[in-house]
Amino acid sequence: MFMPESLPVLSPDTLRSWRGLSYPQLVTEVGSLFIPSELIPRPDLEGRSSILYVQGSGHKSWTELGGGSSDPGRRFPLQSPQPQKEVVHLCRESLEKMEPVLADTHLYLLRILSIASEVLSFLQHFGEAAEFARRMVEGYTKLYHHNNAQLGMATMRAGVTHWHAGSIEEGHGMICKAYAILMITHGPNHPITKDLEAMRVQTELELRMFKQDQYAYHTLREAALKDKPMSMAGEPSADEEIKALSRKQ
């Protein structure tokens, strides 16, 4: 991260004059305070600022949607999946060009895999998202110490993605691994560690159900994804399956 040697001082009149600016215009004004025109001419800076803003009918800017959140769904306009599909397309193109050149531990490559996994998860293409997440974790595993916090967070995300994709065994294994890492890096009282503990218990329960009765497990999962009553004619309800499994525990 680069830090400026000094911070500019803005007068109240300057701040007031910015009130009516659009998001790209504001980015241009702030950026021009730190980026010399010799490095990026003003017209080029204005063009790059506009790229940061997803324009379209009825779309809000990423800042209005909570840009910077860890939830990938909050980084793009929610009215249409088109921007997300464009991101996925760019990620695939980038990977095609990167993979013959960069090692599977290169941070640029791992970042593209991470973005692709996040956006595909938002689009509910969990199977493909899980594959990108798996490759990301394999790269981080080679790159970092086995108790590295970033490896733990990446493994957690990959585990949740596999869980959503229906790969309960792989998902549970990754969540358990992430929990063990974060117990060391974050401690047992950290909110993320506590969330992971809850996910670990839940996926363990689902894994036991999967091994006991795959039909009941998939019925429960499909009903949850479709937000439908979790029962089917001729088969015990998913709630009954959970209660029965809990009694056996």
RAQUI-V644791 format. One line per field, one symbol per residue. phi: phi as a letter, one per 30 degrees, with the letter a starting at -180 (. if undefined). psi: psi as a letter, one per 30 degrees, with the letter a starting at -180 (. if undefined). A space follows every 10 residues. Layout:
phi=???
psi=???
This chain:
phi=.cbddbcdcc deddddddec dddddddddd dddccddddb eeeddddddd ddcdcldidc ddddciejdd dddccbecdb deeddddddd dddddddded ccddcddddd dddddedddd dddicddddd dddddddddd dddcddcddd dddddddddd ddeddjdddd dddddddddd dddddcjdcd eddddddddd dddddddddd ddaddddddd dddddchcec abdibddddd ddddddddd
psi=kkklelkkkk leeeeeffeg kleeeeeeee efffjkffej leeeeeeeee efkjllkgkl lfefghkflf jffgflkffk feeeeeeeee eeeeeeeeef eklfgkeeee eeeeeeeeee eefgieeeee eeeeeeeeee efellfgkee eeeeeeeeee eeeffgieee eeeeeeeeee efeeeflffk eeeeeeeeee eeeeeeeeee fejeeeeeee eeeeefhlki lkkfkkleee eeeeeeef.
